[in-house]
Amino acid sequence: MLIGGLQKFSLIDFPSKMAALVFTQGCQFRCPFCHNPTLVLKERFEKPIPEEAFFSFLKTRKNKLDGVVITGGEPTLQKDLFDFIRKIKNENFLVKLDTNGTNPKILQDLLDANLLDYIAMDIKAPLEKYEKITYVKTNVENIKKSIEIIISSKIDYEFRTTLVKNLHDPEDPIKIASSIKGAKKYILQKFLPNSTLDNAYLKKESFSDEILNDLKEKILEFAKTCQIR
């Protein structure tokens, strides 16, 4: 498992749970506004944290943490993801997976094996705009399949989109919401230019609160709940 980072405690990344975050290295997308460039570009990878070190840490957090969030990068690119999650579950921790939805078969297999307790899927853009946003050729059928798998799953989940003014159009979240009709939760994330894959995006900004609140009301026609984060 290529572990590029570890956050030992969080109250906000796993809803209603106290959790640690594991950041995996590698992602097939090249979204210019990505806030984790050291987890995307191989030439910027830092020395991985040994898996043994992570599990040694985890053993010290029994009865102190509820779960582990596996994020990235894109965790489903990791060849030993299943074994890694099984080891976490064997230590009696819950597991939340953050994913970009490009590997629906892996999502389905993880769900079938009862290895996940929560899924958060980033939807980058309306399906027809994926390549414009991710800067790579994208099989949007896989994105659609992942959405279907998550909505029909028996575990809790959320969909979310990070919005960048001028890259996204104001109507984009409405189009995305229509593609996840009936979803439990859709989160609009404000873009924060603290660290970006493309340095030009350090000067970009998110939509205004007024626009986001207006979008939230319209999205509730499609999703059961909508939050601004």
Phi, psi and omega per residue, in radians:
M1 nan 2.162 3.125
L2 -1.531 1.722 -3.110
I3 -1.714 1.955 -3.086
G4 -1.617 -0.165 -3.130
G5 -3.029 2.782 3.130
L6 -2.477 2.151 2.987
Q7 -1.856 2.083 -2.934
K8 -1.352 -0.293 -3.110
F9 -2.724 2.376 3.068
S10 -2.646 2.462 3.051
L11 -1.864 -0.022 -3.004
I12 -2.067 -0.241 -3.012
D13 -1.584 -0.343 3.098
F14 -2.194 1.758 -3.002
P15 -0.840 2.211 3.088
S16 1.174 0.236 -3.118
K17 -2.251 2.665 2.951
M18 -1.628 2.227 -2.983
A19 -2.508 2.781 2.925
A20 -1.793 2.684 3.137
L21 -2.024 2.285 3.032
V22 -1.903 2.179 -3.134
F23 -1.811 2.048 -3.136
T24 -1.586 2.692 -3.109
Q25 -1.655 2.380 3.058
G26 1.914 2.327 3.055
C27 -2.718 2.485 3.138
Q28 -1.485 -0.254 3.098
F29 -1.483 2.765 3.082
R30 -2.284 0.822 -3.137
C31 -1.024 2.139 -3.029
P32 -1.114 -0.408 -3.113
F33 -1.611 0.054 -3.107
C34 -0.910 2.304 -3.089
H35 -1.625 0.051 3.110
N36 -2.172 1.022 -3.076
P37 -1.060 -0.485 3.141
T38 -1.273 -0.144 3.081
L39 -1.822 -0.060 -3.064
V40 -1.855 -0.901 -3.077
L41 -1.555 2.121 -3.060
K42 -0.997 -0.646 -3.122
E43 -1.197 -0.202 3.125
R44 -1.887 0.062 3.101
F45 -1.080 2.465 2.989
E46 -1.630 2.926 -3.138
K47 -1.030 2.186 -3.092
P48 -1.070 2.586 3.034
I49 -1.367 2.217 -3.141
P50 -1.020 2.399 3.136
E51 -1.004 -0.653 -3.135
E52 -1.075 -0.647 3.136
A53 -1.152 -0.689 3.108
F54 -1.094 -0.812 -3.093
F55 -1.238 -0.492 3.026
S56 -1.122 -0.746 3.068
F57 -1.081 -0.804 -3.055
L58 -1.064 -0.661 3.136
K59 -1.080 -0.482 3.126
T60 -1.396 -0.132 -3.090
R61 -1.880 0.203 3.072
K62 -1.110 2.359 -3.094
N63 1.206 0.151 3.076
K64 -2.062 -0.620 3.071
L65 -1.972 2.635 3.078
D66 -1.567 -0.620 -3.014
G67 -2.792 -3.088 3.135
V68 -2.241 2.327 3.033
V69 -1.744 2.173 3.081
I70 -1.814 2.005 -3.033
T71 -2.321 -2.910 -3.065
G72 -2.775 -2.601 0.188
G73 0.868 -2.875 3.080
E74 -2.190 1.833 -3.045
P75 -1.047 -0.511 -3.074
T76 -1.242 -0.083 3.038
L77 -1.415 -0.243 -3.091
Q78 -1.351 2.145 -3.062
K79 -1.150 -0.490 -3.097
D80 -1.841 0.458 -3.120
L81 -1.022 -0.754 -3.101
F82 -1.074 -0.830 -3.134
D83 -1.126 -0.675 3.139
F84 -1.078 -0.809 3.139
I85 -1.165 -0.703 3.114
R86 -1.022 -0.699 3.128
K87 -1.114 -0.685 3.106
I88 -1.142 -0.801 -3.137
K89 -1.118 -0.605 3.107
N90 -1.137 -0.365 3.072
E91 -1.585 0.124 3.073
N92 1.191 0.664 3.015
F93 -1.896 2.592 3.013
L94 -1.340 2.759 -3.116
V95 -2.265 2.215 2.992
K96 -1.946 2.350 3.125
L97 -1.961 2.238 2.971
D98 -1.718 2.311 -3.073
T99 -2.569 2.746 3.036
N100 -1.647 0.017 3.027
G101 1.374 0.273 -3.096
T102 -1.461 -0.179 -3.090
N103 -2.202 1.268 -3.068
P104 -1.067 -0.595 -3.135
K105 -1.096 -0.722 3.121
I106 -1.124 -0.727 3.087
L107 -1.015 -0.826 -3.125
Q108 -1.103 -0.737 -3.139
D109 -1.136 -0.681 3.100
L110 -1.133 -0.713 3.110
L111 -1.171 -0.734 3.139
D112 -1.093 -0.516 -3.135
A113 -1.548 0.068 -3.141
N114 0.995 0.710 -3.093
L115 -1.735 -0.111 -3.106
L116 -2.097 2.536 3.101
D117 -2.004 -0.267 3.139
Y118 -2.817 2.481 3.078
I119 -2.228 2.345 2.974
A120 -2.074 2.115 -3.136
M121 -1.974 2.197 3.047
D122 -1.443 2.131 3.023
I123 -1.832 1.959 -2.946
K124 -1.272 -0.527 -3.014
A125 -3.005 2.982 2.912
P126 -0.961 2.583 -3.019
L127 -0.944 -0.650 -3.082
E128 -1.274 -0.182 -3.104
K129 -1.928 0.148 -3.010
Y130 -1.004 -0.791 -3.074
E131 -1.196 -0.512 3.087
K132 -1.169 -0.619 -3.072
I133 -1.515 -0.705 -3.044
T134 -1.575 -0.230 3.136
Y135 1.133 0.331 3.066
V136 -2.469 2.776 3.071
K137 -1.191 2.268 -3.022
T138 -2.234 2.313 3.030
N139 -1.425 1.674 -3.053
V140 -1.222 -0.305 3.066
E141 -1.125 -0.588 3.072
N142 -1.183 -0.640 3.086
I143 -1.099 -0.816 3.130
K144 -1.069 -0.736 -3.134
K145 -1.123 -0.722 3.120
S146 -1.094 -0.712 3.091
I147 -1.022 -0.806 -3.128
E148 -1.091 -0.754 -3.129
I149 -1.085 -0.782 -3.093
I150 -1.171 -0.798 -3.122
I151 -1.105 -0.619 -3.105
S152 -1.523 -0.037 -3.122
S153 -1.260 2.902 -3.129
K154 -1.748 0.197 3.128
I155 -1.953 2.964 3.140
D156 -1.347 2.711 -3.063
Y157 -2.829 2.958 2.999
E158 -2.616 2.647 2.949
F159 -1.931 2.627 -3.099
R160 -2.654 2.656 3.110
T161 -2.392 2.235 3.019
T162 -1.515 2.157 -3.013
L163 -1.828 2.224 3.137
V164 -2.076 2.117 -3.126
K165 -1.038 2.381 3.138
N166 1.411 -0.498 3.009
L167 -1.434 -0.808 3.008
H168 -1.657 2.604 3.019
D169 -1.670 2.676 -3.122
P170 -1.005 -0.480 -3.135
E171 -1.469 -0.148 -3.107
D172 -1.020 -0.818 3.136
P173 -1.061 -0.540 3.095
I174 -1.181 -0.741 3.096
K175 -1.089 -0.739 3.124
I176 -1.110 -0.791 -3.137
A177 -1.021 -0.641 3.128
S178 -1.175 -0.426 3.132
S179 -1.459 -0.184 3.100
I180 -2.105 0.565 -3.071
K181 -0.902 2.274 -3.133
G182 1.602 -0.043 -3.124
A183 -1.124 2.634 3.137
K184 -1.174 -0.736 -2.999
K185 -2.630 2.333 3.042
Y186 -2.262 2.202 -3.058
I187 -1.962 2.250 3.032
L188 -1.669 2.049 -3.093
Q189 -1.787 2.258 3.084
K190 -1.259 2.308 3.049
F191 -1.254 2.233 3.108
L192 -2.079 1.971 -3.024
P193 -1.396 1.051 3.127
N194 -1.528 -0.673 3.125
S195 -2.676 2.285 -3.069
T196 -2.426 2.689 3.096
L197 -1.113 -0.743 3.081
D198 -1.849 2.068 -3.072
N199 -1.072 -0.357 3.109
A200 -1.105 -0.438 -3.112
Y201 -1.409 -0.054 3.030
L202 -1.189 -0.273 3.137
K203 -1.783 0.033 -3.138
K204 -1.529 2.961 -3.140
E205 -2.507 2.968 3.124
S206 -1.562 -3.136 3.049
F207 -1.245 2.779 3.114
S208 -1.199 2.798 3.092
D209 -1.052 -0.623 3.130
E210 -1.069 -0.817 3.137
I211 -1.151 -0.752 -3.127
L212 -1.095 -0.711 3.131
N213 -1.181 -0.616 3.075
D214 -1.164 -0.720 3.096
L215 -1.099 -0.710 -3.139
K216 -0.981 -0.795 -3.132
E217 -1.102 -0.682 -3.136
K218 -1.247 -0.614 -3.117
I219 -1.173 -0.501 -3.128
L220 -1.128 -0.165 3.003
E221 -1.261 -0.347 -3.062
F222 -2.005 -0.750 -3.103
A223 -1.830 2.615 -3.101
K224 -1.180 -0.634 3.051
T225 -2.420 2.663 3.083
C226 -2.450 2.324 3.137
Q227 -2.206 2.711 3.038
I228 -1.932 2.224 -3.078
R229 -2.165 nan nan
